[in-house]
Amino acid sequence: MKPDMNNTIALLKDNHFFADLLNGPCKPMADKTVGAQDGNQKGQRGYLPINPDWIDEDMSERLTSVFHRLFPEEMPFTTLVRVVKNPDVLLDGVAVDDGTKRTRYIVVTVVQDAEYPYDMNFPLILTMGIVSLSAWELTRSTIAASEAYAKVMLTKFPVPPILNNAIVEWVSLYVGKDGYKGPRNLRDMAFVDEAASDDLEMDTHLYDLRTVDNPLAQRLLDAVNEDSLPHPNQGNN
């Protein structure tokens, strides 16, 4: 965790603030294939409001650490993961009877003003992190099922009980002062023909908080501004 974002991260770890912000002006998004995995043939999944009482603190710390280890140490953006666990699960959390009850990993990326070319490459950096976390989670949940003596089967449409591999959702919060200049979608980085462009559809789901007219967004910006203040001992000899 970046030491100069302590107030910002602490505020995002306030479960009620976190839920209010993401249920309100800054909703996250999930992979478009999630709906199909949950049995919706159109591949669409409506947003499920976050219940702050379902946020698992220990799992959130673990998954944040996991997510950081998936990135090189030079990662310039601040990230955390909050884990939302529906208590209505089967086999001690290994399976669910309804895809909408699956655990959720919500990845929040706080984007400050970044020098070129970090801002231009942000969609690719974020995409690789989301893909890596999704692969890690499928492995984790399969191991958990194996420990519960359950066999995992691949099907076109899930049949209960459904493996409780978490749905990965993400949101990017731009808190810089210069205005975000980079691309907001992986497709915008690629030189591809029109037919292939849909294969690279990966939106960063980025909100410029300085343009969001909401007291919750302003409260987070206040924390960012507080983190930007010089440390009391900074500059002393």
N, C-alpha and C positions, 0 to 999 in steps of 0.2 A: 504494500500500500504506500502511496506517495506521502511523505511526511508533511508536505505543505498543503494537503487537502483534508486535514483532520476534522475540521468543523463541518465541511461538506459531507464527508463520509459519515460522521456521527449523525448528522441530520437524516441522511438517507437510511440509516439503520434504525431510526425511530419508526416503528412498524406502522403506526397510525398515519404519520406524515407520508411515509412511503406509499401506503395504500391510497390515500387521498390524492396524491400527486399523479399516480399512474392510473387510478380509476377515473380521474378527472381530465386535466389538460394535457397529460403526457402518456397516453395509453401505449403500451408496448405492442409488438406484433409477434406472430409465430410463423414458422415455415408454412407456406401455402399447401404443402402436402399433408399437414397434420389432420385436416378435416377428413381426408380420404382414409387416413389410418384409423380414425375414430368411427368409420363406417358411413361417412357422408360422401357419396360418390362424386359430388361436385367439388370436393376438396376445399370446402369453405368451413370455417369454424368461427363462430361469433365470439367476441371478446367476453371472457369470464371475469367479473369483478374480483379483485383480490380481497380476501378476508384477512385482516391484519392478525387475527387470532390464530390463523393457520400457518404463520411464518415460523419456520423452525430455525432457531438461532444457531444451534450447533451445526446443523447441516449447511446453513448459509455460510458460516465461517469455513467449513470444510470445502464447499464448492467454490468459494472465492479463491481459496488457496489452490485448488485444482486448476481453476481457470488461469490463474497467474502462471502456474508452472507450464501451461501449454504454450505460453508466449516466450520469446527471447527476453532477456533482462532489459534490453533497450526499449521495450514497449513504452511509447511516450504518452499513452492515454491512461486515465485512472478508471479502473473497473471494479465492480463488486457484483456478486450474485446473491439474490435472495431466493430462498427455497420455500415454496408454498405447498404444504402437504394437506390434502383432503383427509380427514380422519376416517372417512367411510371407505376403507380399503379391505382387501381380502388377503388371507395367508400372511398376516403380519406385514402388510405393505407391499408384498411381492406382486400382487395382481389386483385388478379392479374389475367390476362388472359393467362399467360404463366408461368409455374413453374420456369423457369430460371430467372424471374423477382422478385422472392421472396427476402425479406430482408435477409441479411447474418449477423450472429454473429460469428466473428472470434476470437477465444480464443487463446491467446498467453501465453505460460508458459515459464518463464525464469528459467532454472534449473542450480543452482550453485552446487558446490561439496557438497554432503550431506552425513552425516554419516550413517552407517548401522543402522537400516534396511530401512531408508527412500528411499534410492536409489533402493532397491529391491522391494519396494511396490509402486513405482511411477505409473506404469500402472493402478493399481487398484484405486489409489487416483484420477488420471485424469479421468478414465472411469466414476466413480461415479459423478464427477463434470459435465461432459458432459451430462450424462443421466439426472441428476437433472435439468440442465439448459434447456434441451430439453422439459422436462415435464412442467417446469415453463412457457416456451414460448408458449406451446400449450394451457395452461390455460389462459395466457394473451391474446392471439389472439382470443380465443373463447369468452372471456369477451368483447373484443373490437367489435367483430361481433355482440354480443348480444346488445351492446349499439347502434349499427347501424341498429338494427331491422333485422338482417340477421340470418338465421338458418344455423347451421353447420351440414353437412351430411358426413358420412363416406362412401367412395366408393373405389372399388379396383383400379380404374384408375380415376384420377381427371377429372372433367368436369368443364370448366370455367363457372362462376368466381371461382377461387381457393383461399381458405383461405390463407392469407399472413402470415402464421406462419413461422418465420425465420428459415433458414437452419443454423445449428450449424456446424462450421468448426473449426479445431484446428491445432496448430503447436507447437512443443516444441523446444526451443533453449537452447542447453547445452553450458554454458559459463565457466564451471569449468576448472581447470588446471590439474586435476589428471586423466582425461579420464573417460568417463561415463562407469560404471561397472554394472549397473542394467539391468533388462530385458527391451526390447523395445515394447513388445506386451503383452497384458493381457494373451494370451494363454500360454506364456512362464512361467507364474506364477502358472499355474494350473496342477494338477495331474488328467488328463482325458485321456480317450481312444481316439483313432484316429477318431472314428466316431463322437464324441462329440466336438472335438477341434474347429471346424468351428463356433460353437455357441459362442466361446470366442474370436473371431477374433476382436481385438481392438488395433490398432497400435497407439503408442504415436506420431508417425510422428516426431521423434526427429532428429535434426541436430546438430552435434558437430561443432560449429562455428570455432573452432581452426583448423579444417581440411577442411573448406570451403574456397577455393581459390577465394575470391571475395572481392573487396574493401568495399562493403556494410557490409559484415560480419565483416570485420576488423574494420570498423567504430563503429559498435555496441560493439565489444570487447574493443575498446578504451574507450567507455563510461563505460563499466563494470569495466575496470581497474581504471578509474578515481573515480568511486564509492568506490573502494577498498582502496584508499589512506586514510591514517589517517586524521581525522578531525583536522583543525588547533588548536583547543582547547583540543584535545584528549591528555591525559597524563599530562596536567597541573594541578598543585595543587591549 
